[in-house]
Amino acid sequence: MSSKAAAKKRNEKLMANSANYGSVYLNVNDPSQHWDYAIAFPNPETRSTPAPVSMQEILEKLHEHGLQFKLFYSSTRDMVLCQIRCHYKRLQMEADRIDMPVLLDAKALQATAERGFPELGIAPFAISDVKRLYDFHPYEHIHAAYEDDDEQQNLFAKRNLDGSVFAPVERMKLIESIIVSHECCNLDLDALCMDGSILACYPLHNEDEIAHLAKEWIPKVAAPWTQPIEEIRDYFGERIAFYFGYLGHYTTWLMYASIVALIVVFIDMATKTEERTIEDANGKSYKSEVPSVMTYVIPAFAIFMCIWSTLFMESWKRKQQVYAMKWGMTEIEGEESTRPQFTGEPVLSAITGAKTRYFPSTKKYQRVAVSWALLFLLCSVVIAIVAGIFRLRYKLVEGQNAWKADFMGLKIPVGIAVCSGANVIQIIIMGKIYYRSFYRLNEYENHETDAQYENSLVLKTFVFQFINNFSALIYIAFLKNIFEEPSNSRLHELAYSLAIVYGSQLVIGNVKEILLPRVWVWLSKRSILKQEVVAEHQSEAEKEFFLATYEWSGTFDDFTEIITQFGFCTLFVVAFPLTPVLSLLNNYLEIRVDGYRLLFENRRPRPRNASNIGLWMEIIEFMTTLAIVTNAYVVVWTSNTLDFLEEKYSGHPNMVQLTRVEAFMIFVAVMLAFRFCIAKLISDVPPSVVAQIKRQLFFNNKAIYRLPDDIVSKYSRRPDDVFDMTIQESG
C-alpha cells in the first residue's frame, strides 16, 4: 500500500483474522465443494524408515493455517492421499496478505470514478477516450492488489458464477501460497518430494472446466489465432499460456510465409533449367545453371524471409506485452525463494537476519567453467561426427560410380540420402546424451533460484542444439566449396539435406508425441486386464497421481522444439522453401496434441507467473539476425545466382570475389538497417498498453488507496492586505 496508515490498518486486520481460522472451514462431506489440491504421502504404516517430516507434522500445519483436507488410502494401500481445499474467506485473507493482482470490474470502476469520494477530498475522476487514441477502453484490463475490505468488494470483477473474485488459476496460486509461504505453513514442496516425505503435490483437474476448455481449444478444425488464450491462462497459469500464445502467433505468421513459399516452389517447378559449362577464376571448369527467372526469385525470397522474421519478432514483442497487461503481470516482483537443491554453508542473512545458505561465488564460477568446458567438448564431438559423415558423403557422392535415385523426377544421389539419414541419427543420439548429462551438470552449478537455473539451462541447450542441428547445413552452405571441388549442386545438396533432416525430425517428433504414448497406454491396459488388478473404486486424485507430469520442464522442452524449428524456417529457408509449409502443418497439429495432452494425459501443472517468454526472446532475436547473414551467404555463394560473374570477369578472379563480397555486404547492410529502423519505429510496448498501465496506476491511487487530490492550499493573509499595482518611474 502507498499509505502507512492504510498498511498499518490492514496488518491489524490480518492479525485479527488469522487468529481464528476455524470460522472459515467447509463441510468435509459436502460434494458440491470441489477439492483443489492433492498431496500423496507414502503409507506411514508400510514405509521402512520414518519420513524426515512426518505426515502428522504436515497436516497439523495445513490445519493450523486454515486449509481443509480429507485423507484416504489409495486402491493398493501403498499411499495416503490428502485432498485439500480452502474456504473463500481464507483465500481472501491470503490474497490480501500477498497483494495478489486481481481484475477490477469495468462498470463498477467507471461508476466509482464518476462518483468520486467527496468526503475524502477526491473529486470525480472519470476519464474517456473521445478521439479513440488507444485500443482499450479506459476501464478494462485494470488490475489492483486485492483488499479484503467489504467496501471495495464491488470493485473486483466476479470471475465465477458463484460471485467469487478469483479465477481457477488464482485459487490454485493462493492455496499453494498458504502451503509454501514462510508466514503460513512454510512447507517447501520440492524439498519434501526430494527427501521422500511426500510423493507428489499437484492441483486437481476440474472435469467441468476441462470439458469447456477442450470444446473451445481443440476442435477438429480451428485457426491458430482462435485459441482461447484467456481461458488457458485461467486454468493453467501465465507460463503455459505464454507458450501457447507464442505457438499460435508463430503459426499464424507461418501462414504468410507458406503462401509466398508455395509461390516460389510453383515458379521453380514451372521453370525449365538448363546447364552450361563455365570456368572459375582458378581455371577449373564445372557445370552451372543458365540464368532464369529463379535467378531473381531466390534473392527476392531471401529478402522476404528476412523481413518476415523481423516483423514476426517485433509483433510478438508487442503481443506478449498485451498479454502481460491483460493478466496483471506487468508489475511482477522479482523476489524468488531459494531452490531446495541449492547447497551451501548455513549462515544468517546480512539483510534480514534469517537463516540462509551461502555458496562462494568463486566456487560457483569454477563449476560454471567446468560445465561449459564439457559442453564445448560435447559440441566438438558433434563436429567430429559431422566431419566423418561428410567424408563418407564425399566418397559416395563424388565417386565415379555415384548412385542416384529417381524421386519425383529428381536425380538424388543416394550418398546424400544415406549421409543425411546418418546426420538425423547423430542429432537424435547426441541430443539424448546431452539431456542425460547436462541436467546433472546444471544441478552441479548450484544455482540459487529457479530463474538462474532455467536461464543457464536454456542458454546451454540453445548452444548445443544449434551445433547439433545445424553444423551439417553450415558445412554445406559455407565450407563445402572451400574443402571440395566446386559444383553446380551446392544449393540442391543443401536443399536435400535440409529436407531430409528437418522432415525426419518432424516425423520422429510426432511419432514420439502422438503414437508411442498411445501404444504404451494400450499395452498397459492389456497387461492390467490380464493380471485382473483393475481398481474399480480408484479416486480422481489417485488417477491423476499416475499421469505424466508437465512442470517447467514441459514448457522448456516445448520451447526448445519450437525455437529449433524457427531456426530451420529462417537460417537456410531459401534452399528449401517448403520448410515454412511443413512447419505450419506440424504446428497446427502440435497445438491440438499439446492441448489434449495437458487436459487429459498430464497432471494439472502447478501454476507459475510469467510476464514474457523469458530468455527465449533473446534467442529469437539472435536467430533473426543470424538468418540475415546465412541467407545472404546462400544467395551470393551457395546458389548459382551470381555464377554469371565468372564469365563477365573472365580472367579477373579478384573482381569476381570482390563483386560477390560487395553483394553480400549490401544485402546484410540493407537488412540490418531495416531491422534497426523497424526496432526504432515500432515500440516493444504498444502505446495502448503504456496508456493502460498509467490508467491502472491512476485508478489504483484513487479507487483503491483513495489518495486525496493534490490541491495547493491558498496563502493565508489579512483581509486588509492588498497588492499594489502602482508603476514606478525608472531608477
Order of alpha helices (4+ residues) and beta strands (2+ residues): alpha-beta-alpha-beta-beta-alpha-beta-alpha-beta-alpha-alpha-beta-alpha-alpha-alpha-beta-beta-alpha-beta-beta-alpha-beta-beta-alpha-alpha-alpha-alpha-alpha-alpha-alpha-alpha-alpha-alpha-alpha-alpha
